[in-house]
Amino acid sequence: MVYKKVNLTGSSTESWEDAAMEAVERAETTLENVKWVEVQGRGIELANVDEPEYQTEVEVAFEIEDTGGMS
């Protein structure tokens, strides 16, 4: 099996957990075979927003389908 990883950043005005889930939910709508997610970092945006915005960076791993090209 081969996996590919992409980094995404979710945001929420509620919590870091909600921000992470926002990124995961988006990944699952655009990527197939999502296998796991690792939290890479967290932050809070304070400038240019009406209320603090929690941001969570996640690394999403998904399985690359075998095309049968290599033995």
Order of alpha helices (4+ residues) and beta strands (2+ residues): beta-alpha-beta-beta
